[in-house]
């Protein structure tokens, strides 16, 4: 959530930044924020003045009573009654202004970093790095949704029977490959100084608001009505919310956590031929890295996180590219995002497997996540997160790119975790 003081002091710059990401009615919305803030502050000032006057009259009543001037004291008391009514009106007005202002701020996305390219959608994203060469496949190469049937490692039909579309069941070597990837990603993160967290996969409403999934992604999350809980769309949500309403000490920074969880997304209206097989699911496994950094360090950390994810893809021997997302393709809460895409040779298409993002103070402001600087001031922190990695499309690329006449070759780095070097 953007800070009101920042909006007030940088009104035109905020409007320009929001226009960069294609936010509708940016000017009207920001002007309304400034108006509400001005009205709220005016009510606060008037309320402070009334309370000060009440305090003075209270002392005056005491002095008059000591002097025996009961009539004078009663006259002053009558005036205090009027002022108390006025104070309540002002307090109610402030509450209304606060509520309307909060509701409006929740609808405003983060402002893009100045290095985010212009653009309206994914076609305008900037390719900043590319690594590897697409493999040469045999003439009878199959897409992964055919390979999983051939080797009986993932069963979509059985998942439909048990739950519904988008909830596959992993079997045999498919299940072991899933477990191997999860363990590999976790072990690699531990080597890089991350602390492993096993968070709940169900969150409360406050957590959804804390990291910005609510109200923006309300329709995309699975909701448990009676308890008003949500199934998590990513481990970012519970792991980051561990620090809601927390003031950290400078020596505790940076915070570096990693967590594996299943993730749940309704993905309403997103089905079609372009999302066959593992390309898009309602439930999938993901290992997530989360960092909390002081403001001056966060963009260096963003680059380090990107390089870490790239290193994982290189160890898996997958061709990949890195995209700097344009303003129009940024997530609601992100100030800057780099996507990593792997090339699936049988489909002949790039598939996103990781997004690494810096949210700057946007989440921290919602979370009230701060740290105490050396001069004892409390300052908002920057939060970052990245997929390291999401499994379905990684599995799709491994199956397609490594298929041979004898079976699907497992990358050497995974063999100690799978216990086999080939799916056959």
C-alpha positions as CSV (number, residue, x, y, z in Angstrom):
1,X,0.0,0.0,0.0
2,X,1.3,3.4,-0.9
3,X,2.0,5.8,1.9
4,X,-0.4,8.7,2.2
5,X,2.4,11.2,3.0
6,X,4.4,10.0,-0.1
7,X,1.3,10.5,-2.3
8,X,0.6,13.9,-0.8
9,X,4.2,15.1,-1.3
10,X,4.6,13.5,-4.8
11,X,1.2,13.7,-6.3
12,X,2.1,14.3,-9.9
13,X,4.9,11.8,-9.8
14,X,2.6,9.1,-8.4
15,X,0.0,9.7,-11.1
16,X,2.7,9.5,-13.8
17,X,4.0,6.2,-12.3
18,X,0.6,4.7,-12.1
19,X,-0.1,5.7,-15.7
20,X,3.1,3.8,-16.7
21,X,1.5,0.6,-15.5
22,X,-1.9,1.4,-17.1
23,X,-3.8,2.0,-13.9
24,X,-7.2,3.3,-14.8
25,X,-8.3,6.7,-13.4
26,X,-4.9,7.3,-11.8
27,X,-5.4,11.0,-11.7
28,X,-8.9,11.0,-10.3
29,X,-8.0,8.3,-7.7
30,X,-4.9,10.1,-6.4
31,X,-6.7,13.5,-6.3
32,X,-9.4,11.8,-4.2
33,X,-6.7,10.4,-1.9
34,X,-5.3,13.9,-1.4
35,X,-8.7,15.4,-0.8
36,X,-9.7,12.7,1.8
37,X,-6.3,13.1,3.5
38,X,-6.8,16.9,3.6
39,X,-10.3,16.6,5.1
40,X,-9.0,14.0,7.6
41,X,-6.1,16.2,8.7
42,X,-8.4,19.3,8.9
43,X,-10.8,17.3,11.1
44,X,-7.9,16.1,13.3
45,X,-6.6,19.7,13.7
46,X,-10.1,21.0,14.7
47,X,-10.5,18.0,17.1
48,X,-7.2,18.8,18.7
49,X,-8.3,22.4,19.1
50,X,-11.6,21.4,20.7
51,X,-9.9,19.0,23.1
52,X,-7.5,21.7,24.1
53,X,-10.4,24.1,24.8
54,X,-12.1,21.4,26.8
55,X,-9.0,20.9,28.9
56,X,-8.8,24.6,29.5
57,X,-12.5,24.8,30.5
58,X,-12.1,21.9,32.9
59,X,-9.4,23.8,34.8
60,X,-11.6,26.9,34.7
61,X,-14.5,25.0,36.3
62,X,-12.2,23.8,39.1
63,X,-11.1,27.3,39.8
64,X,-14.6,28.7,39.9
65,X,-15.8,26.0,42.2
66,X,-12.9,26.8,44.6
67,X,-14.0,30.4,44.5
68,X,-17.6,29.3,45.3
69,X,-18.9,30.6,42.0
70,X,-21.3,27.7,41.4
71,X,-23.4,29.6,38.8
72,X,-20.3,30.5,36.9
73,X,-19.0,26.9,37.0
74,X,-22.4,25.6,35.7
75,X,-22.3,28.1,32.8
76,X,-18.9,26.8,31.8
77,X,-20.1,23.2,32.2
78,X,-22.9,23.9,29.7
79,X,-20.3,25.1,27.2
80,X,-18.2,22.0,27.7
81,X,-21.3,19.8,26.9
82,X,-21.5,21.6,23.5
83,X,-17.8,21.1,22.9
84,X,-18.0,17.4,23.8
85,X,-20.8,16.9,21.2
86,X,-18.6,18.7,18.7
87,X,-15.6,16.5,19.6
88,X,-17.7,13.4,19.0
89,X,-18.8,14.7,15.7
90,X,-15.3,15.3,14.7
91,X,-14.1,11.9,15.9
92,X,-16.8,10.2,13.9
93,X,-15.8,12.2,10.8
94,X,-12.2,11.2,11.2
95,X,-13.2,7.6,11.5
96,X,-15.2,7.9,8.3
97,X,-12.3,9.6,6.5
98,X,-9.9,7.0,7.7
99,X,-12.2,4.2,6.5
100,X,-12.8,5.7,3.1
101,X,-9.1,6.5,2.7
102,X,-8.0,3.0,3.6
103,X,-10.5,1.4,1.2
104,X,-9.3,3.7,-1.6
105,X,-5.6,3.0,-0.9
106,X,-6.3,-0.8,-1.2
107,X,-7.4,-0.3,-4.8
108,X,-4.1,1.5,-5.8
109,X,-1.3,-0.7,-7.1
110,X,2.4,-0.2,-6.4
111,X,4.3,2.4,-8.4
112,X,6.9,0.9,-10.9
113,X,10.6,1.4,-10.4
114,X,12.0,3.9,-12.9
115,X,14.0,1.1,-14.6
116,X,10.7,-0.8,-15.5
117,X,10.2,-0.5,-19.2
118,X,7.1,1.1,-20.8
119,X,4.4,-1.2,-22.2
120,X,0.9,-2.4,-21.9
121,X,1.3,-6.2,-21.7
122,X,3.5,-9.3,-22.1
123,X,4.5,-8.5,-25.6
124,X,6.3,-5.4,-24.3
125,X,8.4,-7.2,-21.7
126,X,12.1,-6.7,-22.2
127,X,14.3,-9.8,-22.7
128,X,17.5,-9.0,-20.7
129,X,19.3,-12.3,-20.8
130,X,19.1,-15.7,-22.6
131,X,21.0,-18.9,-21.8
132,X,21.3,-22.3,-23.4
133,X,20.3,-23.8,-26.7
134,X,17.0,-25.6,-27.4
135,X,17.7,-29.3,-27.6
136,X,17.2,-31.3,-30.9
137,X,14.4,-33.8,-30.3
138,X,13.7,-37.1,-32.1
139,X,11.3,-36.9,-34.9
140,X,8.6,-38.6,-32.9
141,X,9.0,-36.2,-29.9
142,X,5.9,-35.7,-27.8
143,X,4.6,-32.8,-25.7
144,X,4.6,-33.5,-22.0
145,X,0.9,-34.3,-21.7
146,X,1.5,-37.3,-24.0
147,X,4.7,-38.3,-22.3
148,X,3.0,-38.5,-18.9
149,X,0.5,-41.0,-20.4
150,X,3.2,-43.0,-22.1
151,X,5.2,-43.5,-18.9
152,X,2.2,-43.4,-16.5
153,X,3.7,-40.8,-14.2
154,X,0.9,-38.2,-13.9
155,X,-2.8,-38.9,-14.1
156,X,-5.1,-36.0,-15.0
157,X,-8.2,-38.1,-15.4
158,X,-7.8,-39.7,-12.0
159,X,-7.4,-36.2,-10.5
160,X,-10.7,-35.2,-12.1
161,X,-12.3,-38.2,-10.5
162,X,-11.0,-37.4,-7.1
163,X,-11.3,-33.6,-7.2
164,X,-11.7,-31.9,-10.6
165,X,-9.8,-30.4,-13.5
166,X,-6.5,-28.9,-12.6
167,X,-5.7,-31.3,-9.7
168,X,-3.4,-34.0,-11.2
169,X,-2.3,-37.1,-9.3
170,X,1.5,-37.8,-9.5
171,X,2.4,-41.5,-9.6
172,X,5.5,-43.7,-9.3
173,X,8.5,-42.0,-10.9
174,X,6.4,-38.8,-11.4
175,X,5.8,-38.5,-7.6
176,X,9.4,-39.2,-6.9
177,X,10.5,-36.6,-9.4
178,X,8.3,-34.1,-7.7
179,X,9.8,-34.9,-4.3
180,X,13.3,-34.8,-5.7
181,X,12.8,-31.3,-7.1
182,X,11.4,-30.0,-3.9
183,X,14.3,-31.4,-1.9
184,X,16.8,-30.1,-4.4
185,X,15.4,-26.6,-4.4
186,X,15.3,-26.5,-0.6
187,X,18.8,-27.8,-0.1
188,X,20.2,-25.3,-2.6
189,X,18.5,-22.5,-0.7
190,X,19.9,-23.6,2.6
191,X,23.4,-23.5,1.0
192,X,22.7,-19.8,0.2
193,X,21.9,-18.9,3.8
194,X,18.1,-19.2,3.7
195,X,16.2,-20.5,6.7
196,X,13.7,-23.2,6.0
197,X,10.1,-22.4,7.0
198,X,7.1,-24.8,6.9
199,X,4.1,-22.4,7.1
200,X,0.4,-23.1,7.2
201,X,-1.2,-23.4,3.7
202,X,-4.4,-21.7,5.0
203,X,-4.4,-18.0,5.9
204,X,-6.7,-15.5,7.6
205,X,-8.1,-12.4,6.0
206,X,-5.6,-10.1,7.7
207,X,-2.7,-12.0,6.0
208,X,-4.4,-11.7,2.6
209,X,-4.6,-7.9,3.1
210,X,-1.0,-7.8,4.5
211,X,0.7,-9.0,1.4
212,X,-1.8,-7.5,-1.1
213,X,-3.7,-10.5,-2.3
214,X,-6.8,-8.9,-0.9
215,X,-8.8,-7.3,-2.2
216,X,-7.1,-7.5,-5.6
217,X,-7.0,-11.3,-6.0
218,X,-10.1,-12.1,-4.0
219,X,-11.8,-14.0,-6.9
220,X,-8.6,-16.0,-7.7
221,X,-8.2,-17.5,-4.2
222,X,-10.1,-20.5,-2.8
223,X,-12.2,-19.2,0.1
224,X,-13.2,-21.3,3.2
225,X,-16.5,-19.5,4.0
226,X,-17.3,-20.5,7.6
227,X,-13.9,-19.6,9.0
228,X,-13.2,-16.8,6.5
229,X,-9.9,-18.5,5.6
230,X,-8.1,-18.7,2.3
231,X,-6.0,-21.4,0.7
232,X,-2.6,-19.8,-0.1
233,X,-1.7,-18.9,-3.7
234,X,2.0,-19.0,-2.7
235,X,4.2,-19.4,0.4
236,X,5.1,-15.7,0.1
237,X,1.8,-14.9,1.9
238,X,2.2,-16.8,5.2
239,X,6.0,-16.5,5.3
240,X,5.9,-12.7,4.8
241,X,3.0,-12.3,7.2
242,X,5.1,-13.8,10.0
243,X,6.5,-10.3,10.3
244,X,3.2,-8.4,10.4
245,X,3.2,-5.7,13.1
246,X,6.9,-6.4,13.8
247,X,9.7,-3.9,14.5
248,X,13.1,-5.6,13.6
249,X,16.5,-4.5,14.8
250,X,19.0,-3.5,12.2
251,X,21.3,-6.4,13.2
252,X,18.5,-8.9,12.4
253,X,18.6,-7.9,8.8
254,X,18.5,-9.2,6.2
255,X,15.8,-11.8,6.7
256,X,16.1,-14.7,4.2
257,X,13.5,-17.5,4.4
258,X,12.6,-20.4,2.1
259,X,9.5,-22.5,2.2
260,X,7.9,-25.3,0.3
261,X,4.1,-25.4,0.0
262,X,1.4,-26.6,-2.3
263,X,-0.2,-23.6,-3.9
264,X,-3.9,-23.1,-4.9
265,X,-5.2,-20.8,-7.6
266,X,-8.7,-20.8,-9.1
267,X,-7.3,-19.4,-12.4
268,X,-10.9,-18.4,-13.4
269,X,-11.4,-18.0,-17.1
270,X,-7.8,-19.0,-18.0
271,X,-8.4,-22.4,-19.6
272,X,-7.7,-23.2,-23.3
273,X,-5.4,-25.0,-25.6
274,X,-2.4,-22.9,-24.6
275,X,-2.6,-24.1,-21.0
276,X,-2.7,-27.9,-21.6
277,X,-1.2,-30.4,-19.2
278,X,1.0,-29.0,-16.6
279,X,1.1,-25.5,-18.1
280,X,-1.6,-24.3,-15.7
281,X,-3.0,-26.0,-12.6
282,X,-5.4,-25.2,-9.7
283,X,-3.0,-26.9,-7.3
284,X,0.8,-27.1,-7.7
285,X,4.0,-27.3,-5.7
286,X,6.4,-24.5,-5.3
287,X,9.5,-23.5,-3.3
288,X,9.5,-19.8,-2.5
289,X,12.3,-17.6,-1.4
290,X,11.5,-14.4,0.7
291,X,13.7,-11.6,1.8
292,X,13.3,-8.6,4.0
293,X,15.9,-5.9,3.4
294,X,16.6,-2.3,4.4
295,X,15.7,0.1,1.5
296,X,19.2,0.8,0.4
297,X,19.9,-2.9,-0.1
298,X,16.8,-4.3,-1.7
299,X,17.7,-3.8,-5.4
300,X,21.1,-5.5,-5.0
301,X,19.2,-8.3,-3.2
302,X,16.8,-8.5,-6.2
303,X,19.6,-9.1,-8.6
304,X,21.2,-11.7,-6.3
305,X,17.8,-13.5,-6.1
306,X,17.5,-13.5,-9.9
307,X,21.1,-14.9,-10.3
308,X,20.3,-17.6,-7.7
309,X,17.2,-18.7,-9.7
310,X,19.2,-18.6,-12.9
311,X,21.8,-20.9,-11.3
312,X,19.1,-23.4,-10.5
313,X,17.9,-23.5,-14.1
314,X,21.5,-23.9,-15.3
315,X,22.0,-26.9,-12.9
316,X,18.9,-28.4,-14.3
317,X,20.4,-27.9,-17.8
318,X,17.3,-26.0,-19.0
319,X,17.5,-23.2,-21.7
320,X,16.0,-20.1,-20.2
321,X,15.6,-16.4,-20.6
322,X,15.1,-13.5,-18.2
323,X,12.4,-10.8,-18.8
324,X,12.2,-7.4,-17.2
325,X,8.4,-7.0,-17.0
326,X,6.9,-3.8,-18.4
327,X,4.7,-1.5,-16.5
328,X,1.5,-3.0,-17.9
329,X,2.5,-6.6,-17.0
330,X,3.6,-6.0,-13.4
331,X,1.7,-7.7,-10.6
332,X,-0.4,-5.4,-8.4
333,X,2.0,-5.2,-5.5
334,X,5.3,-5.2,-7.4
335,X,7.7,-2.3,-8.0
336,X,9.8,-4.4,-10.3
337,X,9.6,-8.1,-11.5
338,X,12.0,-10.3,-13.4
339,X,10.4,-13.4,-14.9
340,X,12.4,-16.5,-15.8
341,X,11.1,-18.6,-18.7
342,X,12.3,-22.0,-19.8
343,X,12.0,-23.3,-23.3
344,X,9.8,-26.4,-23.8
345,X,11.1,-28.0,-27.0
346,X,8.2,-30.2,-27.9
347,X,5.7,-27.3,-27.5
348,X,8.2,-24.9,-29.0
349,X,7.2,-22.2,-26.5
350,X,8.6,-20.3,-23.5
351,X,7.0,-21.0,-20.2
352,X,7.3,-18.8,-17.1
353,X,8.7,-20.8,-14.1
354,X,9.7,-18.0,-11.7
355,X,8.9,-14.4,-10.9
356,X,11.3,-12.5,-8.7
357,X,9.9,-9.2,-7.4
358,X,10.8,-6.3,-5.2
359,X,7.8,-4.7,-3.5
360,X,9.8,-1.9,-1.9
361,X,7.6,-0.6,1.0
362,X,4.3,-1.5,-0.5
363,X,3.7,-4.7,1.5
364,X,5.6,-3.4,4.5
365,X,3.3,-0.5,4.8
366,X,0.3,-2.8,4.9
367,X,2.1,-5.1,7.3
368,X,3.4,-2.3,9.5
369,X,6.8,-4.0,9.1
370,X,9.6,-1.7,10.2
371,X,13.1,-1.6,11.6
372,X,14.8,0.6,14.1
373,X,17.6,2.6,12.5
374,X,20.9,3.5,14.4
375,X,19.4,6.9,15.2
376,X,16.4,5.1,16.8
377,X,14.0,6.0,14.1
378,X,11.4,3.5,12.8
379,X,11.5,3.0,9.1
380,X,9.5,0.7,6.7
381,X,11.4,-2.2,5.2
382,X,11.5,-3.6,1.7
383,X,10.1,-7.1,1.0
384,X,11.1,-9.3,-1.9
385,X,10.1,-12.8,-3.0
386,X,10.7,-15.2,-5.9
387,X,9.8,-18.7,-7.1
388,X,12.7,-21.0,-6.7
389,X,11.1,-22.8,-8.3
390,X,7.5,-23.6,-9.3
391,X,7.4,-27.3,-10.2
392,X,4.8,-27.9,-13.0
393,X,6.4,-26.2,-15.9
394,X,9.9,-27.3,-14.7
395,X,8.6,-30.8,-14.9
396,X,7.1,-30.1,-18.3
397,X,10.4,-28.8,-19.7
398,X,12.4,-31.6,-18.2
399,X,10.1,-34.2,-19.7
400,X,10.0,-32.6,-23.1
401,X,13.6,-31.5,-23.5
402,X,15.1,-34.8,-22.2
403,X,13.0,-37.3,-24.0
404,X,14.9,-40.0,-25.9
405,X,14.1,-43.3,-27.6
406,X,15.1,-45.1,-24.4
407,X,13.2,-42.9,-22.0
408,X,13.4,-39.4,-20.3
409,X,16.9,-38.6,-19.0
410,X,17.1,-37.1,-15.5
411,X,19.6,-34.2,-15.0
412,X,22.6,-35.4,-13.1
413,X,22.1,-32.9,-10.3
414,X,18.7,-34.6,-9.5
415,X,19.9,-38.2,-9.6
416,X,21.0,-38.2,-5.9
417,X,17.4,-37.1,-5.0
418,X,15.4,-39.3,-7.4
419,X,17.4,-42.5,-7.0
420,X,17.1,-43.1,-10.8
421,X,18.6,-41.5,-13.8
422,X,15.9,-42.2,-16.4
423,X,12.1,-42.4,-16.5
424,X,11.2,-45.5,-18.6
